[in-house]
Each structure stands twice: as C-alpha cells, then as structure tokens.
C-alpha cells in the first residue's frame, strides 16, 4: 500500500495536536505531582519532537517541491540540448561496454592458454626446486645427481610420458627408463670453465604435429639451457670440492705442520692434523690461539708485527725457532712463511718442520769438526815429521849406501887380483844388496809422497803418455805391447798417472815367461768412468794372492830371481783411489793376468788427440 505525501501531512498534524493536548493536560492536572523541573523537561522534549516532525514532513518537502519546480522549468526550457547530450553519453557508454565485453571475451579465451602456461611454469620451477634439493646432501655423488636429473627434466616437459632424456658426462651416459632416440629432439651442452664437458639430449617419442601441437615449447628450450648451465656449475663445485678434499687429505698426511694465520693478530684460522699431533692441542684449541702462544721468539704483539713487516718486504722467509707443546716441552722448528693474497684479505701460510734431530746432529757435527781440527793439527805434525823423515831417508840414509858402493867399486878395481874369485863374488853380492836397498828407499819415498805432496791437475793425453812409458820400459824384441783402444784425455797429475802405467807395463815385461810375450793396453767407457786394462800372457797369479799383491813389501817371486821391492802395486792402488777409482786383477795361472783400474770421466770433454788402435811397439 503506497502512502502519499498528503496522508503523511495529515498524520503529522494529528500527532502534533495529540502532543499539545497531552502537554496541556500534564500542566493543568499533574503539575503538583511531577514538579516544575519534570514538567519543564517534558515541554521542551515535546517542542523538539514537534519541531523535528514539522521540518521533516512539512517544511523540507515544500522546499524540495519548489526547487523541483524550478529545475523542471529549466529542463523544459533546454529539453532539446539535454536529449542530444544524453544520446551522446548513451552512445559513449555503449561503446565502452562493448569494448569491455570484447576484452572480457579475449581474456576468457586466453584463460586455458594462461592456465597451461602457468602449469608448465610450475613444472619447471618444480624441476629447479628438485635439482636444488637433490644437491643439498654433501655426500651425494655427481653420478647420482645426473641419474636423478634425467627424470626431473622428463617430468618438467609438457608430455612426460612420450619424452625421454639422456645426459652424457665424462664419457658416461645417464638415461630415463624409456630412452629411445627419435627425429624430434633438443640438445644443450654442459660446460665447465667455458669448455664442453657433456650434453643433455631430450627426445619426443611421438609426432604431435598431426594434432596441431608442437613437440617442444620455447619455455622447455629455455629450461633445458638453464638446467645444463646449472649442471655445469654443480659439476664444477663437486670437482672443486673433491680436489679440496684431496688437498686437505694431502695436507693432513703431510709430515710438516701447516698453519693458516691471520696477519693482524697472528690468530690461527686453520691447521692440519700434524700440527695438532705435534703440539698436543685439538684443532678447536689451536683455532682459539695465536702464534705467540706457541712460538718462543714471538713474545708479544710487537714481535709479531716485526715478523709481518719482514714478510711483506721479502714475500717469503724462513725462520728457525722453538715451539712449545701443550705439556710445556720445547722443540726446534724451521718455519717457512709466505704471504698469500686473497680477494678481501691476506693470509700467512706457515709450514713448520721439526728439526730437533737436525739440531742434535749439528751439535754433534760441531763437536766432530772441532775434533777433526784437532786431528788435522796432529796430522799436520805427522806430515811434517814424514817430510823430515823423507829428507833423512833421501839424504842421510842414501849417503852411506853411496859410500859402500864407492868403496866396493874401488876394491874391485884395485884389489880384484888379491881378492880372488870368492872375494870378488862377495863384493858383487854386496853391490847387489846396496842397489836393492837404494831401490827400496826410492820406493818408500814414492809411496810416502802419494796423497801428501800435491800435484797440479792437468789434462793429460794418455795416447802420448803411454807411448812415452813404453819407450821407457823398452821391452825385449820377443815382447810386443799393443794399444788396442783409443785412449782418452784425462785430468790428473801427469807424474802419478805415468807411475801407474809404468809399474803395470814394467811388471808385465819383467815377469814374462813366454817366448813370444804379448801385452795389451785397452780402455772402455763404463758408468761415468774410464775403465783401463793392461793384459799379458805371462805366468799368471793364483786367486789367493789377488789382494795380497796390493799390500806393501809383498812379492810373489824370490828377490834373487826377480828384482822387486813389493811397493809398485801398492803405489798404483794408492794413486787410483786418490783419484776416486779402484784397481783389481783377474788372472789364471799359466794363462796370464789382466790388471784393471778406473778413473772418473772429466766434467768437460777435452781434445780429440787419440792414438790409433792396434798400434804395436
């Protein structure tokens, strides 16, 4: 039921009159009961209510009616223009609604595409997330990562059931369980340090072109490249970690103590196991310590600062000091320090070696050196005595011998007729003994000079020297001496090497017992030495005498049969050993003997003066 404005007004007037009557009744009959204050309050409340009702239902509608009348008048005045404006607004609004409707239709049409793209993006993110989770365990191997990644890649593609993946790395292949090559594929290289290290291949096992679908999306191509790049980074890190573990293992197995030190305060930032074992601390304890806590020479911060200054100036230094163990004992060390620059800060690498045994050896060596100096002084005194003895032998002992020889010769010359045959024989025997004594004295002098008298080292052409020696030996006509090999030029004392060849060749000639004697001189190169040989076809030597013949005053034949002092081979042995070689003999009785001796090769190659082989004297 619709209530009109007139009905509202009538109801308002009736309510207004009822309120006035009620107020008057209260004033007239009940004033005494309520009191003045209450009555006044009620009158004011009634006035406010009546005023509000009057304004709301009578005064305001009247004003609105008047205003509406004015506006209606205005509209009536410009109705044509208003209609035109309204039509324009309606057309504009209609166009806007049509455009919004078209956009809405397009968005509705794209909704499946966006949804598929979003789903594909979620799958790709899941692939990356799975790969990240896969490499989290530090103990997982690179092989496990590759094998799991092929499945992650397959599941990230739009058609995982008809997609297969193969990863090839370092010659090893990792494939999905449905792997099979097809003509439709994608390929991405796995690179390490900019170089190809492997590849990822993705194959589509069904042709989707008949259904109007491309086999691979652009996003999948980007995914494959990103995974390949990520696998390359993972492989680099894994290989670096493997090398780091190997390096750490090598450091821990080192026999030296290795410290990484922070330069400012000398605090240890890392140590190897050997350092912990050597000092008696745990690794955690050492990492809370500084160099001055273990090194005796670094007593305070100033000492450490001087260490660092010297290290920065030199680049690397070697110091000797003493380290203090946890139990308080000390030990000598040699420390090599090197300043190593990093991106943000520098570190000092200190490699320390226990040199306690070396120090003890040096102390013993110092004692031995002092003892050796004392011995040298004694030897010098002995050498001086030997020189004096040699002088006495060469002058004081030889003088009487010459006197005996002169007297014997005078007796033979002037009194031979009075001495008779027996007397002359005795005098001749005396001369032989004088000569033998003279040779013995010369032999002793020669032996005493070897190693005591310094001789200038010169380059000696042995081809010429051996020729001179053969001429001095002057072998009999039935004895031939042949130089079978080319002889080298050696660096030695000429007189001494001549003594060696002269004694060997003269012995071969002296003891020759064959009607046709043969003596052969040879030389070969062997292990950095020249190996010389002097062979003959003489009587030979029994094996039991091989060492005896090189001892002083030892002879194998009676002196009446062969004139010998027993010193020649001893002199040879002493000269050869003086030059760093050795001498020995090989022989068979009645077949001959071969004497060998070696001399070290000279450091420099010398002249080519060689004597032609097979030259016979």
Number of C-alpha atoms within 10 A of each C-alpha: 3 4 7 8 11 11 9 12 15 12 11 18 16 10 13 18 12 12 17 15 11 13 17 13 12 17 18 10 9 12 15 11 10 12 11 12 10 12 18 15 11 15 18 12 12 17 16 12 13 19 12 13 17 16 13 12 18 17 12 12 13 12 11 11 11 12 12 12 12 12 12 13 12 11 13 11 11 11 13 11 11 13 11 11 12 12 12 12 12 12 12 12 12 12 12 12 12 12 12 12 12 12 12 12 12 11 13 12 11 12 12 11 12 13 11 13 15 12 14 18 17 13 18 24 14 16 22 20 12 15 20 12 10 16 16 9 8 9 7 12 12 15 14 12 17 22 16 16 25 21 20 23 28 21 18 23 27 19 15 14 13 16 25 27 26 26 24 17 21 9 8 9 15 21 21 19 11 12 17 15 15 13 10 13 16 16 17 19 22 25 20 17 9 8 10 13 16 20 19 24 18 27 22 24 20 14 14 12 9 7 7 7 10 11 19 19 14 8 14 18 15 13 20 22 18 15 22 21 17 17 24 24 16 17 22 15 13 17 13 12 13 12 12 12 12 12 12 14 13 12 17 18 13 14 15 20 24 23 22 22 23 18 19 12 14 22 19 21 16 15 22 20 20 18 23 19 13 18 20 16 16 13 16 11 11 22 17 10 14 18 22 19 17 19 16 15 15 20 13 12 14 10 12 20 16 12 17 21 12 13 17 13 9 11 13 16 16 13 12 15 17 20 24 18 18 13 9 10 10 17 16 20 21 19 22 16 22 20 20 13 10 8 5 5 9 14 18 21 21 22 18 24 18 20 17 15 11 13 14 12 12 13 12 12 14 12 12 12 13 12 12 14 12 12 12 13 12 12 13 12 12 12 16 12 12 16 17 12 15 20 13 13 16 16 11 12 15 17 13 12 17 14 12 15 19 12 14 18 16 12 17 17 10 10 13 15 12 11 15 10 10 9 16 18 13 13 19 15 12 15 19 15 14 20 16 16 16 16 15 17 18 18 21 19 18 16 19 17 16 16 13 11 10 9 14 11 11 12 15 19 20 21 19 14 18 20 15 14 18 17 11 12 15 14 19 11 9 11 19 17 23 19 22 16 19 18 25 23 21 24 21 17 17 18 11 17 19 16 17 20 21 21 17 20 25 18 16 28 21 16 14 21 15 15 9 13 19 20 24 21 23 18 19 14 14 11 8 12 16 20 20 19 20 22 23 26 22 26 18 19 20 14 13 8 13 13 10 14 19 22 15 17 17 17 20 13 12 9 12 8 7 12 15 21 19 20 22 27 21 18 24 25 18 18 22 19 15 13 15 11 17 17 20 14 19 15 20 15 13 14 13 21 22 22 17 18 21 23 22 18 18 16 9 8 10 14 12 10 14 15 19 12 15 15 14 12 15
